[in-house]
């Protein structure tokens, strides 16, 4: 655990899938253990600088 991708394959997903108006997006990931890193990898596909903001929301495991 900890080195397993949470996605079905390694194909990039468009950020438009996760806009606040998206419907049917129900993600469920494995629980991250205490002190385990969680990484969100983002790539800018345009030629101009772009600001990216993100949040990961979930239940805290104690």
C-alpha positions in Angstrom: 0.0 0.0 0.0 1.2 3.5 -0.6 2.6 2.9 -4.0 -0.6 2.0 -5.8 -2.1 4.4 -8.2 -5.8 5.1 -7.5 -6.7 5.5 -11.1 -7.7 2.7 -13.6 -4.8 3.5 -15.9 -2.0 6.0 -16.4 -3.9 8.2 -18.9 -4.2 11.8 -17.9 -7.6 13.1 -16.9 -8.9 16.5 -18.0 -9.5 18.9 -15.1 -12.9 19.7 -16.5 -14.1 16.4 -15.0 -13.9 17.9 -11.6 -15.5 21.4 -12.0 -18.2 22.2 -9.4 -20.9 21.7 -12.0 -19.9 18.2 -12.9 -22.4 15.4 -12.3 -21.8 11.7 -11.7 -18.3 12.2 -10.3 -18.1 9.8 -7.3 -14.5 9.1 -6.5 -13.5 6.7 -3.8 -9.8 6.1 -2.9 -7.9 3.9 -0.5 -7.4 5.4 3.0 -4.0 7.1 3.4 -2.1 5.9 6.5 -0.7 8.4 9.0 2.5 10.0 7.7 1.8 8.6 4.2 2.3 11.1 1.4 -0.6 11.9 -1.0 0.5 13.3 -4.3 -1.6 15.2 -6.9 0.3 15.6 -10.2 -0.8 18.5 -12.4 0.4 19.4 -15.9 -0.3 22.7 -17.7 -1.3 21.7 -21.2 -1.2 25.3 -22.6 1.5 27.6 -23.6 0.6 30.3 -21.0 1.1 30.3 -17.3 -2.0 29.1 -15.5 -2.9 29.2 -11.8 -4.1 25.8 -10.4 -5.9 25.4 -7.1 -6.9 22.1 -5.6 -8.2 20.5 -2.4 -8.5 16.9 -1.2 -11.6 16.3 0.9 -12.2 13.2 2.9 -12.6 11.6 6.3 -9.7 11.7 8.7 -8.5 8.3 9.9 -7.3 8.3 13.5 
